[in-house]
Amino acid sequence: SPLLLALGELGTDICQFLEDAVPMAASGLCAVGRCAAHECSGSAAVKRFESRPLYDIMAAVTVMLMMGTLYFAFFLCCSRRSTLQTAGWSEIVFNVAFVFAIMSYHHGVVTDPGFIPDSWRPGPGVEQRVSRKIKERKKSTGELRFCSKEGKYKPDRAHFCSPLEKNVLRMDHYCPWLSNCVGYFNHKYFVLFLFYTVVCTHLTMFNLVQALASTTYPPGTTALALGSSGLAALLAAVLTPFLTDRKS
């Protein structure tokens, strides 16, 4: 019949379209993938981990997975129920703090903590020049502090970082979660990352507990919310005293 003939022709056209579209979509995805890989290869984060061991990369991946889990659980149980007009202050603060936490983490990872310049190597007049800028001296002899590993005079509060194999200016500590040493130029980003993460974890914990107490969710969502609230509570318990001690 004409109807069956028309349906047969429509089916043939659809099959032909799919045969043409699938290779085009595949080639398009490959082109997008190549473009993304090219752009990412020149990013500061990729360059930072080019010559680093695998466990340094996994530390950063673990941080992103934990932050992503908290955000997804918060969105699933809290933000998804609201619109821009009905969103509460906690949801707005959480999203702003989350974005700032990721930005601070990125800057803390890719920013060099600060190293001793080559002009501080021994040479004519160097000792007299740097001695006017340094207050710290060796306790035993009163002489300028000198690093035999780098062959440079050491400024105040500069210490040798074994993972980076360099002296770091105003060294605080080596943070494995940043895969970087916290020093003069990235100390601000480290503290900001702690602060914004503490805000996110507290808001996630309180909002998830409130959502679970007031709403019934499917078993999978409930399990995710319980696990995420536990993760948020653990991170809040660990980071809050650390941040408070750092502020004091």
Salt bridges, closest charged atoms under 4 A:
ASP56 OD2 - ARG52 NH2 2.83
ASP112 OD1 - ARG48 NH1 2.78
ASP118 OD1 - ARG121 NH2 3.72
ASP118 OD1 - LYS152 NZ 3.05
GLU136 OE1 - ARG145 NH2 3.20
GLU150 OE2 - LYS152 NZ 3.68
ASP172 OD1 - HIS173 ND1 2.66
ASP172 OD2 - HIS187 NE2 3.55
ASP172 OD2 - ARG246 NH1 2.79
